[in-house]
Amino acid sequence: MKKVKVELVGLFPTLVSACVCCEEYMEACNINLLAEQLKDLPPDVLDAQNRAIEIYARLMRDYGDRIDLVAVGWMSLRGLWLSLRHRLGNEFSIVINGRKVIRGDSNYEAIKEAIEEELREIREG
């Protein structure tokens, strides 16, 4: 069965990790690399990232292998293309099958409704 492509488009910070030796050293020195990286991010970026994580988890739970779920950063070529094509602006957005756009702050039911509509179209041919 064909899957519905769901792209979560936003500014998702790239987090850096350390090698095992360095992580052990940082742990011994009470340095939390993740917390250090996240502390300087603006609240709206953290809110969008947390919302994307929440949506990702719920969609995987509700749809599993019926959707192709991808996080797309604005700074990637795909993110730039989607932003220009759909005039996304600087808000977290969800693009479904490259056609439908839902704002990231929409309620979860609106996201599910759009995905269900795409799944119906696939079933009906």
Helices and strands as residue ranges (DSSP letters): E 4-10, H 20-28, H 33-38, H 43-63, G 64-66, E 67-73, H 77-86, E 93-96, E 100-103, H 108-124
